[in-house]
Amino acid sequence: MVARLVIAAPASGSGKTTVATGLMAAYTASGLAVSPHKVGPDYIDPGYHALATGRPGRNLDSYMCGTELIAPLFTHGAHGCDLAVIEGVMGLYDGAAGEGELASTAQVAKLLRAPVVLVVDASSQSRSVAALVHGFASWDPEVRLGGVILNKVATDRHEVLLREALEESGVPVLGVLRRAPAVSTPSRHLGLVPVAERHTEALDAVRAQAEQVRAGCDLEALLALARSAPPLSAEPWNPAPGREPGPVAGAPVVAVAGGAAFTFSYAEHAELLTAAGANVVPFDPLRDEDLPEGTRGVVVGGGFPEMYAPELSANTRLRKAVAELAQAGAPIAAECAGLLYLARSLDEKPMCGVLEADARMSPRLTLGYRDAVAVSDSVLAAAGTRMRGHEFHRTVTEPGAGAQAAWGLRQPERRVEGFVRGGVHASYVHTHWAAVPDTAYRFVRHCAQWSGHAG
């Protein structure tokens, strides 16, 4: 049993990330082992959670992974911890469009039998806050709203008015936070700036968030609420392949891109690759001129290559090494930022040239869940394999799909997308491999079987 809290809000922008990260940091500083989690597909918030706790930030997404995996993934991540703090997504009851409660914070809270704390932006209201909280508390009787944290409270008088109003709601006030510029985190076109790009400043922000939470929240009452969560009967998720003869032999080296330009990844992917038999070795395309020695496969996930296009382009030696590896047929899996890196160019800066496509920034944000079916056999999936994922980018490629596409998308509109060429699978669609664990095993098997040579 792990004590657990879900930090939710009526809407985005209410202060969930500040409160959740501050609580994680404050409890960690007090000596507790804190497990950080984020509802939904977002990659950036978990980076701040990891900074606050010293443990990997983990996502809980019931659209991509299915409801049946939420509790197992949670218990896997929270194993050995004293407390788990789960940051919600959007508003408490907001989920996948047209799918009811699916992928909402409320659904995850129910699946984990976890009490919810509602963070309310009280900056422009007083007595009305009671009606808002009452509505959220009564909307779904299965969601246990255990308390409220009032954010952006202006003055002592404002706090008194809010507390008096909430006495009528029956929901306790567990914290009151004033406006505090020091805890803010800069944003840009896809949300917060990732930790890897501003590590020192991010540390300062997390410390400030912890201090604000310590000063304004009843940490003892919040911990007692977390400990009131009932036992959760779920076997921890296991990344090991459930098949004979077990992991792939030979420990093929799989190079996984990281660094400031490629910060988007789910912790479970590296665990799945390792469990499938790979020797996972990170590399930074901004700094490393060579792939790890003995590389037999490459994974390039998401991130912000558009912010580093000149630097990525200037690393011609590594770009050439990736291109030669692809030409030799080595398995390469690329998602979103990885797709841009493999293209001929990004904003007219030369990239690896693996794909006959050019990428550029776009004024249009592409964002949403995707129901995908593999169009072509690839190193990741057999044709016909169904996976769920999400897109999140402000770039476009021309063309948007190769002669062999990666995915056929079934919603929100029908289209083919991505590229399959030799051992390369490149797509804008982010997927969570825990939903289809054979993905990692298939990739590692292809790496072990690859007998070509780059160069």
N, C-alpha and C positions, 0 to 999 in steps of 0.2 A: 504494500500500500504506500502510495506517495501522496503527501498533502499537495493540493493543487488549486489554482485560481485561474479563472478566465477574465482577462481585462478587456472589456467591450466598451462600446459607445453608441449613442444614437445615430451618429453619422461620421464619415471621414473628417479629419481635421479637428477632432475634439480633444486630442492629446493622448490617445492610446499608447503610442510609441514612447512618448516621454514618461508616462506613468509606468508602463510595463518595464521598460529598460531601467528606470530609476529603482523600481522595486527589486528587480533582479540584482542590480549592483549593491543596493543597500543590504539585502539579505545575505548576499555572498560575502560582503565585508564583515557581517556579523558572525561568520563562521559556518553558515549553512551551505550545503552543496545544492546548488540551484540548477534545475534543468530548464533551458529556455526553448519555447516553442512559438510558432507563428501559424495562425490559421490562414489558408490560402496559398497561392503560388509565389508570393513575393520573396525575392532573394535578398533584398537590401537590409530590411529590418533585422533578419537573423544575424547579419554581420555585427550589428550593434549589440544584439543579445549575447553573442559569443564574447565580445569585448567585455561586457558587464559580468559574465559568469565564468569565463575561462573554459567553457564547454561548447561544443558545436551547436549552433542554432539550427533547429529542425522544424520543417514545415508539416502541417497537418491539413491535407487538402482532400476532401471527400469526393470532389468531382474527378480529379485525376487518379486517385488511388482507390476509390471506392469506400463506402462507409465501413465495410468489414475490416479494413486495414488501419483505421484511425486509432483504435485502442491498442492494437499490437505495436504500431509504430511509436505511439506515445510511451508505452511501457519499456520498449527497447531503449528509447532515448533517455528516459528518466531513471533507468536502472541504477540503484545505489545512491540516489539523491534524496535529500530531505524535503525538498519542495520543488514543484514545477509551476512556472508562471507561463501562461499561454496568452499571447497577444492576439486579439481578434482581428477581423478584416472588415472594412467599411462599417455600416451600421450593424447592430446586433443581429437583425433578422434578414439582412441582405445576403443573397447567395447568387448562384449561377442564374443568368437571365432565363426566365421561362421554366425553371426547374424547381419551383417552390422553395423549400428550405435547404435544398442541396447546396453544399459548400458554404453555408452560412456559419457564423460564429455560434449562433444558437444551436444548430445541429451538432457541431463538434462538442459544445458544452454538454449536451444531452448524452452523446455517445460516451463521453468521459465521466459522466455523472459529477460534473465539477460546478461549484458555485461560481456565480458571475458577479463581478464588480463593474458598475457602469460609470464611465468617465464622462461627465457632462460639462460642456462648455457653457458656463453660467454667465458669460460676459454681458449678455443683453437681456437678462431676465431676472425676475425675483420670484414671486409667488407661482408663476406659471411653471417653474421647475417641478413642482409637486405633481402637476397634471402630466407632464412629460414622463416622469419617473413612474407614476402610477400606470400609465399606458404600457410602458415597456415591461413592468413587473407582472401585469395581468394578461398580456397578449397570449402567452403560451404557458399554461400552468406547469408544464414539464421543465421549464427553464427556471432555475432557482436564482433569483436576484438577491444576493446577500448583502449588498451595500452600494453606496454611491461615493465617488470622489468628485468633488466640485473643482473644476479647473477654471483658470483665468478669472478668479474672484477679485473684484476691484479694491474693496475697502473692508474694514471691520464691520461697518454698518451693513454693507452688502452681504457679508457672511451671515450676520444675525438674521436678516430677512430670509435668506435661503434656508437656513437651519429651521427657522420657525415654520416655514412652508412645508418642509419635508417631514416635520414631526407628524403631520396629518397623513402622510403616505405610508407610514409604518416601515419604511426602508431606512436603515441607519446611515448616517454620514460617517464615512471612515477616513475621510481626508478632505482638506481644503488647500488648494494651491493658488498662489498669486501668480500674476504674469511675471515671467523671468526670462529675459532675453538670453542670458548665459546658457540656457539649456537648449536653445533652438539649434537645429541642424540644417545646413543649407540644402536646397533642392535645385534640380534642373529638370530637363525634359522628361525623364522617366522616374522622377521621385527624388528621394534623398540621395546625396552624394555618398557612395559606398565608403566603408571604413578604410579599405585598402588605399584609397586615394587621399586620405586625410587622417592618418593614424593618430598623430599627436593631438590634433584638434578634436578628433573623435573621443580620445581618452578624456580630454578636459570636459567635453560635453557630457559624457557618461558620468563623470564624477559630480558635475553640477546637478545632473538629474537625480543622482542618488542623494545628494545633500538636500535638494528641494523636497524629495519624497520623505526623507527622514524628518524634516522639519514640519511637513504639513500633513502627514498621514499617520494613522494609528497602526503602527507595524505589528503590535501585539494582537490587536483585534483582527487584522487582515490575516495573520498567521493562524489564529484560532479558527477563522472562517475556512481557510484552506485545509486545516486538519479535520474539519467536520465533514469533508467529502467522504462518502461511503466507500468501502472496498471496491476495487475494479478487477473483475475476473477476466483477464485477457492474457494469453501467453505472449511474451515478447516476440516481436518480429525477428526472424532469423535470416540474415543475408545469404547463408550457405545454400548452395543449389541442392534442392531435394531430389536428387537423382543419382543413379550409379553411372559411371564409377567415381563420382565426386568431382572435385576441382580438376580443371585442365592441367595436364602435366607440363613441366618445363618452365613454369613461372615466366611467361613472356612479359617483356617490359612494355607497359602501356604508359605513354607520356601524356600527362594531363595538364593542359594550359592553365596558368594562374596569373598572379600579378595584378596590377592596377587595371589593366584593360580587359581582363577576363575573370570577373569576380562572381559570376552567377553559377552556382552549382548546388546540388542537394547532397548533404553529407552521406546519404545512403548510396549514392552512385559509386563513390570510392570504396565503400564497404562491400558493395556487390561485386565490383571488379576484383577486389582482393579475395573475396570468398570464392569467386569463380576460378581463382588460380593465378591471377595477374600480379606482377610486381609493379605497383602503381608508383610512378615517379613524376613529381611536379616539374614544370619548367615555365619560365616567364618569357613570352615572346618579345617583351620590351627590352629585356636585359641579356638573355641567353642567346649566343650566336650559334649554338649547336643543340640538337635534340639530345636527350639523355642517351648514354652509350647503350647500344643493343636494342634501341627502340623498334618494336614490331607492330605498334599501333598507336594512334594519337586520338585523344579526345579534346575538342576545343569547345567549351561551353559558351554561355552568354556573358555579356558585360557591356563595356562602352568603348569599343575600338574606334568609334567615330571621334572620340575625344583625343585619341592617340594615333590617328592615321599617319601623320608625318613620321613619328618615331617607329611605328610598326613597319612602315615602308622603308625606312632607313636601314633596318636590320636585314639587309639583302642576303646575307649568308644563311640566316635561319629560313627566310622565305624560300630560298633555293632548296634547302634541305627538305622542307615540307613538300615542295613541288616534286622533287625527285622521288620521295617516298610514295607519294600518290601515284606517280607515273609507273612505279614498280608494282603497284597493286596492293600496297599495304592497307589494312583497315584504318579508316579515318572517320570519326563521327563528329559532326559539327552542328551546333545549335545556335541560331540567331547570330551573335557576334562571331561565332566560329564560321558561319556561312559567309559573312562579310570578309573575314580574314582569308578564306579560300578563294574569293572572287578575283577577277583580273584587277579590279581597282575599287577603291573606296574614296568617294569625293575626289576622283581623278588622281589619287595617290596609288601607285602600284602596290598590289598585294601579292598573294602567292601564285595566282594565275592557274589554280587547279581547276576552277570552274569557268566556263565560257559565259560569264555574267559580270556586270558592273553594278556597283552599289553606290547609293547616294542618300544624303539626308532628305527627308520629306517633311512638309508642314503637317502632315496627317499622322495622328497617333493610331496605330493598329493595336488593339487591346481586346482580349477576350479568350474564353475557353474554346477549345476546338475538339470536335469528335472526328478522329482521323482513322483512315484505313491505309495500310501500306500498299502502294500501287505496284512496286517492284520488289523483287527479292534483293536483299541488301545484307550488309554485315550486322545490321541491327534487328531486322525483322524479315520474316517470310512474307511474300505477297499475300494480302488478305488479312494480315494481323491487324486487329483493332486496338488502338491506343487513344487515350484522352490526354490532351495537353493544353497549352495556352500560348498565345502570341502576345508580345509586348515590345513594340519597337517604333521608332520614327524614321526608319530607313526603308528603301525599296531596292529591289534588284531588277535589272532588265537583262534577260527575261526573268519571270518569276518562277519558272520551272524548266527543267532540262528535258531532253528527249525522253529520258526515263525519269519520271517524277518520283519524289519521296513519298508524299502523302496525297490521298484524296480526302478533302475536307468535306464533311457532311453538314456543317453549320458554322457560322450563320448563313453562309451561301456556299453552294457547291462549286468547288474548284480544285485543281491539282496544284501542288506546291512543292518546291524543293528539288533536289538533284540527287540522283544515284548514278555513279559512274565508276566502274571498276570496284575498288574497295571503299569508295567514298560515299558517305550518306550525309548530306548537308541540307538543313531545313531551318526555317524561322520558328518552327513549332518546338517549344520546350516540353519535354515529357518527364515523368517521374518513373524511373525504371523499377521501383519497388512494386508498381502495379502489374508489371509483366517482367518478373525477374529473369526470364529466359533471355531478355534483351542483353544483359551484361554477359551472361554465359555464352551466348551466341557470338558476341563480339570478341571475347577472349579466345574462344575456340578458333575463330578466324585468324586472330593474331598468332596463335600457336602453329596453325597450319600454313601460314604464309611463308613461302620459301624464296621469294624474290629478294633482290638487293637493290638498294637505292644507289644512284650514281653510275 
